[in-house]
Each structure stands twice: as structure tokens, then as C-alpha cells.
Amino acid sequence: MMGQGTMGQGMMQGRGMMGGMMQGQGQGRAMMGRFSPEDMKAFVDAQIAAIHAGLKLSADQEKLWPPVEAAIRNLATLHLSHIQAMRQNRGAMAGDRVALIRAMAERMSQGADALRKLADAAAPLYATLDEAQKNRLQVLAPMGPRGIMGPGATMGFGRMGSGGAMMGDDDDGDGQDSR
């Protein structure tokens, strides 16, 4: 599957779909804090719509799209919940490195599970894409440091992200250090 998860994996990596879109001129981390959860959900909707429209699916392929979209949305919801939890708990674990590591491990585990579900959902559709669609997908849902979910994780590229958000010690994705 598109590099085993390109459709949404890139979306949910690093800062996530919203982060990649908000990254703009290198302002991703600071920009994240400026958007409400509703804004970020709107960005998710827009990116999913762009991927869907850009793929120009055939009628047969269209039948395979709903599980992919659902998996992407589930991954985005998970990512947003992790961002919100980090914002709410900002600094709470700053002095307890073990608790911080455990929380990061839990987020990574949840993200890995969601990515596996996305890979499972996307594999049948990806298998039907022609080369032109695969090339468009590479642009619409890139993998890498600035994949749809933005900088970070390898799947989380560089600085983990997605379900695993490892954006920095106490970083909650809002561009402000909690120390």
C-alpha cells in the first residue's frame, strides 16, 4: 500500500494533516496553537476531500474509498485527542520523566494501531490505483518530514507524531514551551 500507509499515514504523522497544511513557511509548531479543534477538523475534511478528488477514482474504486476515509478520520481524531490531552496536561509530567515516557509510549501504541487499521483499509484501494493515481497520491498525501500531518515522525517522521506524538519533551504542539 502506498508505502504502506501513504493515504493517511502521512496525514497523521508528525504534527498531522493539519500541521502539514498549516506549516506554511516553517511556522508549523507556532501555528498549531492558533487553530481551534474545529479549525483542525476543517483542515482534515479539506485534505481528505482533496485526496479523494485528486485520485479521480473509478466507480469500482469508489466502492473501496469509504473504509479508507473512515480510517483516516479515526487517525485524525486520535491525533487531535492527543494534541488536546497534551495541551491540558501541559507541564503536569515535566518533573516525572517516567510518566512522560509511559504517556508517549501509549500514544505511540494507539497511533500504531490506528495506522495498521489505515493500512488494512487502504490496501485494497491502493492495489487498484493506476500509476497516474499513485503519482497524484504522492503529492496529495506525501510521506516524510512534511507529510500531511506535518513535520515529525517517520510515520512520525523525525520527531514522532501521529498517535505517537513525541514532539519534544513537554511540547504539546502549540509552539510554546511549557517550562
Secondary structure as UniProt FT lines:
FT   TURN            2..5
FT   HELIX           6..9
FT   TURN            10..12
FT   TURN            14..15
FT   HELIX           16..22
FT   TURN            24..26
FT   HELIX           28..32
FT   TURN            33..34
FT   HELIX           37..55
FT   HELIX           59..62
FT   TURN            63..64
FT   HELIX           65..88
FT   TURN            89..95
FT   HELIX           97..128
FT   HELIX           131..140
FT   TURN            145..146
FT   TURN            148..149
FT   TURN            154..156
FT   HELIX           162..164
//
